[in-house]
Amino acid sequence: MKRIALIPLMVIGLNGCFFGMLHRPGTLGKGNWDASIYGAFQFLPNPDIRQEIQDAGYITTSSMGMDLMVGATDRIDVGFHAATDGIGPFARFAALRFYHGSIRNELTISPYLLYEPFVSQSVAARVDLTYSWKLNPYFEPYVLYQGYYNPYFDRYFENEVGASPIGNVGGGYHHFYGGGAALNLYFDRASLRRNQPDLTINMELLLTTVLLPDNRVVPVFHFGFGVSGRQALRLLFAPPGSSSRGGLIFNLIGLLVGLGHSSYAPPPPDNTETGTAPSPSSTRQDTTKSDTTKVDSNRNLKK
């Protein structure tokens, strides 16, 4: 039985390779853009199997990341990826696209070239194969196959964590497969015409397997959740004092450093209820208004 080291949750989260895609599955279109932030975790519904996997020397991990993409042409997107599997550029190509009635079917290939800075400090490669059905502008289900290659990652992960990550099929190659759906929300007609959602909510459920010492193959599930689009970025990164009352990231930073900020300005006190004496400026204004009224009434009497 291999002893599993106890590691803080943050360390496990930052050391786990990323699984899933969690951005819009189809190509964006020339000039459109997408920015997403997401997180994912592995789980087994059976606690006994989970213990067997740990006894065999494996550990479930969580992951997080961000993607930025722009449509270079109608069929090609380019972007930048920053997640727990690495940091670097990627592209997405529409290898196949056709319409069945009003439903757009699209097969995309997305190669990534990444530098993995957290564990092995080495170069990695990744590829995503996605087939999506754009049923309407608001809903895009898809299936996904993802492969990740880094010949050094597992060895350095085991040295640091004391266990092996799930998903390795040998030779530094990991793979995952499953599906998900993107729910696109548009807050005005211009966004709908441009095919540029203001907010996209993305969920995925992926699967991989673990081979136990008794040659049993055990499935391991991966669940991911992500948000993307203009409103998602505003929610996360809007500076304090903006119309969104400050993004979550800025407010979190302010809380951590003791510089909390609020864009809320309380209304002035009600003098009539509190019995506070009126200010000199308000008294002068009232006197001026009263004098003007008297002059107007005298002119009317003379007429």
Secondary structure, 3 states (H helix, E strand, C coil): CCCCCCCCHHHHHHHCCCCCCCCCCCCCCCCCEEEEEEEEEEECCCHHHHHHHHHCCEECCEEEEEEEEEECCCCEEEEEEEECCEEEEEEEEEEEEEEECCEEEEEEEEEEEEEECCCCCEEEEEEEEEEEEECECCEEEEEEEEEEECCCHHHHHHHHHCCEECCECCCCEEEEEEEEEEEEECCCHHHHHHCCCCEEEEEEEEEEEEECCCCCEEEEEEEEEEEECHHHHHHHHCCCCCCCCCCHHHHHHHHHCCCCCCCCCCCCCCHHHHCCCCCHHHHHHHHHHHHHHHHHHHHHHHC
